[in-house]
Structure formats: C-alpha cells, structure tokens
Amino acid sequence: MASQLKVDTLTGVSTAGSIDVTGEGNSTTTNLQQGLTKAWINFNGTGTIATADSFNRSGLTDNGTGDYTLSFTNNMANTTYCFTGGLGSTSDRAILILNNGVNLSASAFTFQTIYDGDTKIDSTVVTVQITGDLA
C-alpha cells in the first residue's frame, strides 16, 4: 500500500526555506528551493499582447515589435538569475534573447524575440521561465 503525506508547509531544520532532496541515484542531493521556477509566463505577443497564464508576474509591457519587459511580483535577489524561453513562430530560426544593451534587473526582465538573427518579430506564443534566488 502506498503512503500519502499531506502538509501545508515544509520547513527545513537548519534553514527554514532550505530542504534537500535525494537525487535519483541516491548519491546526490538537490536543494528543493534552488530547483524551483521563480517566475514564468505564456503570452500572445502579437497585436495587443495577452497573457495566457503566468506566475510571479506583476506586469508585461510591449516595448515595440518583438521587445517586451516582464515585471516580477516578488523581485529576484540579484541579477544573476537564469532564463529560458520559447516561441511559437512560423520560422525555425526565431529565438528569444536578452534585450541588446540592457542589463538584467532584479525587478524585471527585458527581452526580444528575433527572427533570422537580427529582425525583431512578434510571435503568437511566447514563453519565458526564470530560475534563481528570490529577494
């Protein structure tokens, strides 16, 4: 018979928000807090932009064709977080990149959707995921 554990809060013994989980091979541990996605969004970037779903997002700004700023509800602790993203585009050469010349901010993330290396485009589906430390 399988066991079932139901709790509202998990708290680490030495650090309240830090819980280690044993990895698949039982030889390593992963910090649960570090492995969680801290913010994400799925939106339509064409015409009047529209968010399909999101987490830890206070705002989304359309800065022009293929240029967006995602603002966080809860800021990141620093500017050394990591991002990944994807586009639903008619081109197999469309990518998501950091906004050229703009540094990362703890409160927002500015990025561009680019076609063929240098042309900004709007895309019907844009997804972004942020990992790192929250403030």
FENPE-V739984 format. One record per helix or strand. SS is the DSSP state (helix for helix, strand for strand). FROM is the first residue (numbers start at 1). TO is the last residue. If there is no record, write none. Layout:
BEGIN
ss/from/to
SS/FROM/TO
SS/FROM/TO
END
This chain:
BEGIN
ss/from/to
strand/20/22
strand/29/31
strand/37/44
strand/50/55
strand/57/64
strand/67/72
strand/76/76
strand/82/88
strand/94/98
strand/108/115
strand/119/120
strand/125/131
strand/134/134
END
